C-alpha cells in the first residue's frame, strides 16, 4: 500500500491562551481520501491514536455557485459523533488553510489564533425520561439530593442545576452516569469574574468521562439559563479540575430555534500524519 502524508492541526478551543480550553485535532483531507471506501474505519483508528476527546476530519466540497463548503466528520476514541461543537469550531478555523487541489494547508491562510461564530439548533428542554430523577442523578454524582435544585432534559443531554456548594463537591460515578443519558451537564451560577453560569460535562457513555469545554451542551444550557436570568446574551464557563474555557452565547428572538456561540481558539501544533491509502 502506498504511503501518504496528510496535514493535521491541533487547537485549544474556547480559550485565548495555550493549554486551556478543549484540545482537538483536525485532519485536513482532500475529497478522494475523505470519501474513499473504509475511510470511516481509518478515521476511527486515527482518533484512537490521537486519544483526544475529539478528532475532526475536514475536506473541501465545491458548491454549484462556485464557493467552497466543507464536509466534516468527528470521532472520539470510541465512536463517531453525530455532532461535535468544538470539533466543528476547530474544523472551521483550520479549513481556511485548505483549498481544493492543495496537498497541504497554506500557512499564510492558517492563523495562530481564531475567533469564530457558530450557529446551532437550540436543544429544546423536555421532560425527563423514565427512571431519571433527582435521586438517581444525585447518587450518580455522589452528592446530597438537597443540593440538586433542578433536573431537565435538553435533547440527549441531562441538565442538572445544583447549588454552588454542591458544584464544588462533585465526585461522579461514571458507571452510573453512563446509564442516565449520552451527556450530563451539571451547572450553577458562576463567580462574577467567570460569566453568568458555570458547568461541568460528563459523557462516559461515549467514552468521555469528562469533557473540558462542550459547545453542544451550551445549545441547551444557554436557553435554560436565559429563562432563569432573563438575558439573551450570556457567558458560560465550563471547567474541570485541570482546565476550562468560556463561550459567549447569543439568543435571537427572531430565530428562537437557533443559538449563536462565539468562541476563541489558539493553534498548539501543526504537522503531518503518515497514513496508508
Secondary structure, DSSP 8 states (H G I E B T S, - for coil): --EEEEEEEEEEES-SSTT-SEEEEEEEE-HHHHHSTTHHHHHHHHHHHH-SS-EEEEEEEE-TTS-EEEEEEEE-SS-B-S--HHHHHHHHHHHTT--TT-SS--TTTS-SEEEEEEEEE---EE---TT--HHHHHHHHTS-GGGEEEEEEETTEEEEEE-HHHHTT----HHHHHTT-SEEEEEEE--TTT-SEEEEEEEGGGTEEEES--TTTHHHHHHHHHHHHT-SEEEEEEE-SS-EEEEEEEE-GGGTTEEEEEEEEEEEEEEEEEEE-
